């Protein structure tokens, strides 16, 4: 494997010209799939971040270097291997395939950049990382989730030909190892998500890749309950010995004012994988809309092995309360009125509820929406035409 570095990165790493491998010979597949171009971003705090871009697929991998010291070249090499492994595993690619990839790629070496075309593509990758900088977690070296975003930004290979780096990466793995080699090895978590509202039975069962983040899970919950994603939310994790864990949307100062740091540890949902919490900690609560305070108990049921890297809606029971109905008390008031067509407020309440209540989607449509959310990754719930089946 060769890492083809810009001059600025070579200087930062202290690599001498005499130590460089030849840059030629990595222009065409499969050699191009074993080569990565690399540059460095130095931010206003003098924090250093390496952006890697695969020569063949333009798939990115991002590394935050330690701020307190300069790692050795052997440490950099190890970080590169660990980061590429980490981002591939986060995408559901099997460890067996990743190990075979590194074996084919051979010992890691460094060279200068290959040509202007690849440098231009690398510069574009750096810009995409900078745009999504909020997904950089400076507390860790290997950045998993920013690759999931930038790896799904469309790239142009010619005048009219576009591609997604993650899709091209999977295609090249299949080409490299043959159609008989299974590329994916995914642990799906079967989760039951239940709204805790008195005697009402309202729940959804889903299958979710264990490497999905809690931000992914938020979008999944919003989709399978058809919430409108118009309010803040938060997760609470009960731990028997350690402090209670709050998994928050972001570091909004208004939310921080209500955190008891003596008793609570906080982290941010865009950085935390489900497998870091489940199934070790079973007490997981998702709260949506701090006014109405809709509490969803998330129960881990089992692991399902799969060769598909996607979330799936399995089944569910019950219609959720209308958005902004006023909490559990308002929900009961709504139900009482809707149960009596002679109630003087019935028509007005019915008209209001049309835009607030859960729509009825088919299972296929729900799963299509889940797939769209996975592609976009952000706080986004796609809308579809109302259907009755």
N, C-alpha and C positions, 0 to 999 in steps of 0.2 A: 504494500500500500504506500502511496506517495501523497504527501501533503505539500501542495504547491503554493508557496507563501509570497505575499507581496514583500517588497523591499522593507517597508516599515515594520512588518511583522518579523522578518528575519532579524532586523536590528534589535527589536524588543526582546526576541528570544536569544540573542547573542550567538546566532549560528554563523560561522565563518563560511566564506565562499568555497574554501577547500573541503568543507564537510557536506556540500550539496550534491545530491544525486542529479543525473541528467533529467531535464524537464521534458524531453521528447519521448514519444512512444505511447502516450496516453490519450490520443485523440479519438480512437475508435473503440467500440464495444468489442470484447469485454474489459479491455484494459482501462477504458475511460470510467467504468463503473467502480474500479479499484482506486480511483484518484479523486482527491478533493482539493479545491482551491480554498485559500484561507486568508483572512485579513483580521485586523484588530480594531476595536472601537475603544477609545479612551474617553470616559465621560467627564463631566465637570468636577467630580469628586476624585478624579484620577483613578477610578476603577477601570480595570482592563477586561475586555470581553473579546473572545475569539469567535469569529463566525466562519464556519466551514460550509462549503457548498460542493455537493457531488458533481463531478464534471459531466457525467452522463445524464443524470436525472434532475439536477438543480435542487435536490432535496437538501435542506439545511440541518446543521447541528451547531449548537451554541454552547460555549464554555465560559463561565466566569472564573477568572484567575483569583487566587487569594490576594487580598490587598496588603497584607502585612509582610509579604516576602516574595522573592522571585523564585518560582519553582524551577528545578533543573530540567534539562531537556528530556531526560528519562521520565520525569514526572509528567511533563507535558504530553509525551507519547502515551503514557498510561491514561491520562485524562481524556485524550482523544479517543482511545479505544473504548473506555468506559462510557463516554458520552454517546458515541455512535451506537454502541450496544444498547444503552438506555433508551434512546429515541426510537430505535427499531422495536424494542420490546414493548414500549408504550403503545406502539402502533399495532401490537398483536403478532408481530413476526416471531416465529419460533426461535428459541435459543439454538436449536440444532442448525437451522439455516444461517443464523448469525455467525456461529462458530465456523461453519463451512465457508462462509464469505471471507472471514478473516484468514482462514487457512489458504484459500486461493489467492488472496491479496498479498500474502507474504509479509515479510518484516517491514515495519514502518520506517520510511525515510522522508527527508525533506528536500525540496528543490525550490527554485524560483518559479514564478508564474510561467504558464506555457505560451499564451498568446493574448492579443488585445481583446479578442472576442470573449474568451473565458473571463478575463479581468472585468469586462463590462458586465457580464452576467453576475459575477461576484459582487460588484458594486451595487447592482440591483438587489441582490440578496441582503446585503448590509442595510440598505435603505428600508427594506421590508421589516427587518428585525428592529430597526430604530422606530418605525411606525408603531410596532406592537410592543414597545419597551416595557409597558406595564406588566407583561408576562415574564419579565426577567426576575428571577428570585435570587438576589445577591447572597443569600445565606447558603446556597449550594453551588457546586461547580457545574454539574451536568444539568442543562436546562431542558426539561422534557416537553413542556406544553407549548412553548413558543414555536417549536418545530411543527406541532400539529396544526398551528394556524398558518404559518408562512408556507408550510408544505402543501397547503390547499389554495394558495394564491395562483391564479392562472399565469402561465408563462408562454411566451411566444418563441417558436422554433424557426419560424419563417414568416413570409408575408401574411399567410392566412392560417397557419397551423398553430394551435394552442394546446397546452397540456397542463395537467396538475402534477407537481413533483411526486406526490405520494403514489398516484396511480402509475406513473412511469417507473417508480422504484419497484413496486410489486411486479409489474410486467417484466422488468429486467431480472428480478430474482427468479421468476418462472423460466425465463429464457436461459438463465445461467445454470439452473439445476434441473430443468426438465419439468414437464407437466405432471409427472408422477410424484414429484416431491411436494408435500403439503407445506405451504408457506406459512400459514397461520397456526398458532397454538394459543387459544384464548380461553382464559378462565372467565366465565360469565357468572356474575353474582345474581342469584334469584332473590329479589327483594319484594316484600309486601309493604306497601305504603298505605297507611290507614289514617283517615281523618278522625280525630278523637272528638266526637260531638255526641254526648249523651248516649242514647240508645240507637242512634242512627248507624246503620252499617254501610260505610262508604270507604271503599279501598280499591287499590289497583295493584296488580302483580306484574313485575317487569324483569327482564334479563338485561344486565348491564355489564360491559367489560370491566374487569377489576382495575384496569389502569386508567379508566375514566376519572376525571377530577370531580370534586364536589360541585364545581360550576356546571359541569356536564349534568350531574344529577339534578341540580336545580332546574335546568331546562327540560329535563325529562319529566320531572314532577309537574311542572307547569303545563306540559303538553298532554300528559295522560289524564290530568284532571281538567284540562282546558281552562286553567286560570289565565288571566289576561296579562300577567307579568307587569303589573302597574304599581306594585308596592315593594318595599324592602323585604328582605328575608334573612334568615340566619339558621345555622345548625348548632345544636347543643349535644355534647357527647359526655355521658356519665362514665367516670372511670373510678374503680373501687379504691385505688390508693393515691393516684396522682390528682392534681387539680382538675376541676371541671374544664372541659375544652369547649371553646366557642369558635366555630368556623364561620368567619364573617365574609361579607361581600367584598369589602375593601377597608381601607383605613380612614374612612370618613370621620372627621373630628367629632361630629354630632353623635355618632355611634360610640366612639371611644369614651365619651363623657359618662357613659353608663356601665363601664367595665370595672369590676372589682378585681384589680390585678393581684391582690393578695390571695384570692381564692380561685382565680380564673386564668387559664392560659389561652391566648388567642392565636389564630393563624388565618390565612386567607384562602378561600375556596378554590381560586384559580391555580394554586400551587399544590394542593393536597389530593393524592390519589385515594380512591375508595379502599384499595388494598392496604393503605397505611392505617386505616381505622377498623375496617371490617375484615374478618369476623371477630377480631380480638375484643372489641368493645361493642356490646350489644345494645346499650342504651343510647340510641340515636334519634334525635328529635329535630324535625324541620319545621320552622315557624315562618309563615307567610302572612304579610300584612299586619304590622304591629298594632294597628288600630282594632281590626276585627280579630286578630290573633288566632289564625287558623293553625292548629298544631297537627302535624303529620308524624305519626310514629313509623320509623323505617326499620323493618325487621329483616335481618339476614336469614334466609332459609336454607340455601345450599349453593354449592358450586356446580355449574354445568360446563363440561368441556365442549369447545366449539372450534370450528375452522372459519367462523364468520366474525368479523370485528365490527359489531354494531349492536345498538340497544334495540330491544324488542318488547312491545306490549303483549302480554300474555292473556290477561283477563281482568275483569273488574266488576264491582257491584256498587250500585247507588249513585245518585246524582249529587254533585257537590253543591254547597250553598251558592246563591248568586253573589257575584262580586259586590263588595261594599254594602252588604245587606245589614251590617251592624252587629257582627259577632253572633254568638250562639243565641242570645236573646232575640236579636233581630231576625235570625233565621226562623225561630219558632213563630214569631209574629207573622212573618211572610207565609209560612206554611198554614197557619190558622186562616189567614185571609184567602189564600188560594184554594182552601178546602171548601169555601162557602161562596158560591157564585152570586148569592144574594147580598153579600157584604158590600156596603157602599164604596169601599176602597178597592174592590176586586178588579174592575176594569183598569183603573190607574196602575195598580200593582202589576197586573198582567202585562201591560204595555211596557212598564219600566223593566220588568224581568227579561223581556225579549233580548235586550242587549247586555244583560248581566249574567244570565244563567249559563250552565254548561250546554254546549252544542252537542248533537248526537252525530258522531263520526263512526264510520266503519273501522274495523280492526286494521284493514289494509291502509286506510287513510292515516290513521294514527301512526302506524309504523313508517309510512312515507314521511310524515312530519318529523318523526324522530330521526330519520336519516338526514333530512335537511338540516336539522339542528346540529347534528354531528359535523356536517360539512362546514357550517358557519361558526360553530363553537361559541360565539359571543352570546350576550344576553338577548336572545332573539327567539320568539315563538312565531313560526310562519302561520299565515292565515290561509284558509281554504274555503271554497264555497260551501255553504251549509248543505248537508245531505241528511237523509232520514234513516239510512241503514247502517 
